[in-house]
Amino acid sequence: MTPATRVGRRIARGIVGRSRRRSALTCALLAVLLALLAPSGRLHAQSGADRIRQQREELERIRREREELRRRMSELQGTAHDLSEEVSNLDRQADATARAVRSLDTQLGAINEEVEKTSVGLTRAQDELSSK
């Protein structure tokens, strides 16, 4: 299986799983808010939020790069050109797509870590309340 095929399949799986990611994102946002409210988790939540912000910025840079590559491909298709330039463009698009997928995976991992940490903290707080 070629790298482009693997990327295409991952993207297709991502489209199917959008609703799950949306609910995961909602949970993550709630978790981050709860972590920010918890005095002990304040510093840790900040570093997680920073990581997520950095990953989103990286993803946005990759998206801009991919859009520029698509524009260039449209220009190439409208003119007589060397096929090697078109192949090179397609390779760069595949690379940018793979980096976008890795960035999204990293973001999801960071969000899941935050959700898990907040869930553990919430469970502890509930246990403490029930024991009082």
Secondary structure as the mmCIF struct_conf table of DSSP 4:
data_model
#
loop_
_struct_conf.conf_type_id
_struct_conf.id
_struct_conf.beg_label_comp_id
_struct_conf.beg_label_asym_id
_struct_conf.beg_label_seq_id
_struct_conf.end_label_comp_id
_struct_conf.end_label_asym_id
_struct_conf.end_label_seq_id
HELX_RH_AL_P HELX_RH_AL_P1 PRO A 3 VAL A 16
TURN_TY1_P TURN_TY1_P1 GLY A 17 GLY A 17
HELX_RH_AL_P HELX_RH_AL_P2 ARG A 18 LEU A 37
BEND BEND1 ALA A 38 ALA A 38
TURN_TY1_P TURN_TY1_P2 PRO A 39 GLY A 41
HELX_RH_AL_P HELX_RH_AL_P3 ARG A 42 GLN A 77
TURN_TY1_P TURN_TY1_P3 GLY A 78 GLY A 78
BEND BEND2 THR A 79 THR A 79
HELX_RH_AL_P HELX_RH_AL_P4 LEU A 83 SER A 131
#
